[in-house]
Amino acid sequence: MKSNHMHLNLFVLNTGHHEASWRHPDTMPEKITDIDYYIQLAQMAESAKLDSLFIADALVLTPAIQYKIGAGLEPLTMLSALAVATERIGLIGTVSTTYSEPYNVARMFASLDFISRGRVGWNSVTSVGDITAVNFGRDQHPEHGDRYARAQEYVQVLKGLWDCWQDDALLYDKQAGIYADYDHKISPLHHQGQYYSVQGPLNIPRSPQGHPVLVQAGSSDAGKELAAETAEVIFTAQNSLASARSFYADVKRRMAKYGRSRDELKILPGFSPIIGATESEAREKEAMLNERITPAFGLIRLSNSLEIDLFQYPLDGPVPLEDLPPVDQVKGQKARFEMLVEMVRNENLTIRQLIVRTASARGHYTIAGTAKQIADVMEEWVLTEAADGFNVMPPYFPGGLEDFVSQVVPELQNRGLFRTEYSGRTLREHLGLKRPSGVLQSV
Ligand SMILES: Cc1cc2nc3c(=O)[nH]c(=O)nc-3n(C[C@H](O)[C@H](O)[C@H](O)COP(=O)(O)O)c2cc1C
């Protein structure tokens, strides 16, 4: 039977998910390189018993920084500090499969799994754009299919590296002078693939979770396939109940061919709540953020997503759907591109309206209302198989998170939809995921 308990991840992003959040009177843009700021957010999320928090990453700085906050601490370095300032909450960090080597990454996540005592997850992304490639000695970003083929092999290599050690490989036999059972309990990987050649073994013992939790955030066809095969959590942007349900059904259906059961993957759509004591108070909070939007930034953001220069069109004119590239020629985020096009078609939006419509959380589902109204929507999504939980994206920090933990979480708890205490210690336990036994043990 499907559990009614939902999983909640907090997506931590500098001053918040609304693109004007840094201009909100209560946010602190000057703190985004201050670890105490993140410790405060992490502890607040932990006090509400959230499953995990998540830090995104991009390997590039663009001129858009002129208008919007961006650029900050590197995720894994930040998470290692959060690991020692928290006890139970899961810690998920992004590392790109296109611009990193599996051996380093397997080792960093295994280390972080030890440091956090089994609370870490890896969000694998393939990254976007030639603008990233040029920071890594390449002229061009690999094409979409190639990136995903590489990512698929990359994940296999990481899992293999984490399985090089059995749990009981270390003997510490001081008497006999045998430290580790190298012959029977540690094995090389001998991986020779299309993209990677990795001998192994990994130079760190098997970590508390066996494998850090595998998270995926691509929603294109290739992204869904990779998630169905390998992911244990998927983050996705879905802007309606209907699209979330069809995404959910599609990904869960694909899992069968990889011999996986539906429960082995938790689907967490993005969810950005603007919370007020009354609906009109929530609307005022939303307006306060929307009034601070800088159109120039919105134009840069949408030009990137739609792969067209929107500066050449009138701001109050229609979004030029006829001039957009066909979806099969989209080089960056295909799923995001399709979602925006659908939004424009359904709602007949001007460029300015599309900027405002997507400023709150880049197109993720946004809702302004009371805690009860918000909990109603969350309940409906979870009970109708649109989601296993949510990737919570407060519009501004810390106020938006305070509202969520003090108003929405208790409402969910009262309805029996969310835990009131942690029952486990590791992120796998919070998510109800099995600990992989490891290759050698399963023979
Ligand atoms: C919630 C969420 C978080 C993401 N985090 C990152 C990130 O940290 N770094 C990144 O390069 N891409 C990130 N992405 C983008 C995805 O990895 C992916 O590129 C995007 O969803 C497009 O995938 P697609 O080409 O399969 O549609 C994120 C996407 C979502 C929905």
The ligand as an SDF file (V2000), in Angstrom:
LIG
                    3D

 31 33  0  0  0  0  0  0  0  0999 V2000
   14.9860   21.0050   -8.9840 C   0  0  0  0  0  0  0  0  0  0  0  0
   16.0410   20.9820  -10.0320 C   0  0  0  0  0  0  0  0  0  0  0  0
   17.3470   21.1940   -9.6490 C   0  0  0  0  0  0  0  0  0  0  0  0
   18.3600   21.2510  -10.6060 C   0  0  0  0  0  0  0  0  0  0  0  0
   19.6350   21.4970  -10.1930 N   0  0  0  0  0  0  0  0  0  0  0  0
   20.5910   21.6510  -11.1150 C   0  0  0  0  0  0  0  0  0  0  0  0
   21.8990   21.9860  -10.7200 C   0  0  0  0  0  0  0  0  0  0  0  0
   22.1940   22.1140   -9.5460 O   0  0  0  0  0  0  0  0  0  0  0  0
   22.8280   22.1670  -11.6890 N   0  0  0  0  0  0  0  0  0  0  0  0
   22.5390   22.0090  -13.0240 C   0  0  0  0  0  0  0  0  0  0  0  0
   23.4330   22.1770  -13.8540 O   0  0  0  0  0  0  0  0  0  0  0  0
   21.3000   21.6750  -13.4200 N   0  0  0  0  0  0  0  0  0  0  0  0
   20.3230   21.5110  -12.5020 C   0  0  0  0  0  0  0  0  0  0  0  0
   19.0670   21.1910  -12.8960 N   0  0  0  0  0  0  0  0  0  0  0  0
   18.8100   21.0090  -14.3230 C   0  0  0  0  0  0  0  0  0  0  0  0
   18.7500   19.5480  -14.6730 C   0  0  0  0  0  0  0  0  0  0  0  0
   19.8850   18.8560  -14.2880 O   0  0  0  0  0  0  0  0  0  0  0  0
   18.5640   19.3850  -16.1560 C   0  0  0  0  0  0  0  0  0  0  0  0
   19.6360   19.9250  -16.8640 O   0  0  0  0  0  0  0  0  0  0  0  0
   17.3270   20.0510  -16.5770 C   0  0  0  0  0  0  0  0  0  0  0  0
   16.2480   19.6530  -15.7810 O   0  0  0  0  0  0  0  0  0  0  0  0
   17.0540   19.7570  -18.0360 C   0  0  0  0  0  0  0  0  0  0  0  0
   17.1100   18.3890  -18.2020 O   0  0  0  0  0  0  0  0  0  0  0  0
   16.6640   17.7910  -19.5160 P   0  0  0  0  0  0  0  0  0  0  0  0
   17.6130   18.2520  -20.5570 O   0  0  0  0  0  0  0  0  0  0  0  0
   16.7260   16.3080  -19.2540 O   0  0  0  0  0  0  0  0  0  0  0  0
   15.3000   18.3140  -19.7380 O   0  0  0  0  0  0  0  0  0  0  0  0
   18.0440   21.0850  -11.9630 C   0  0  0  0  0  0  0  0  0  0  0  0
   16.7220   20.8280  -12.3430 C   0  0  0  0  0  0  0  0  0  0  0  0
   15.7280   20.7630  -11.3850 C   0  0  0  0  0  0  0  0  0  0  0  0
   14.3230   20.4770  -11.8150 C   0  0  0  0  0  0  0  0  0  0  0  0
  1  2  1  0
  2  3  1  0
  2 30  2  0
  3  4  2  0
  4  5  1  0
  4 28  1  0
  5  6  2  0
  6  7  1  0
  6 13  1  0
  7  8  2  0
  7  9  1  0
  9 10  1  0
 10 11  2  0
 10 12  1  0
 12 13  2  0
 13 14  1  0
 14 15  1  0
 14 28  1  0
 15 16  1  0
 16 17  1  0
 16 18  1  0
 18 19  1  0
 18 20  1  0
 20 21  1  0
 20 22  1  0
 22 23  1  0
 23 24  1  0
 24 25  2  0
 24 26  1  0
 24 27  1  0
 28 29  2  0
 29 30  1  0
 30 31  1  0
M  END
$$$$
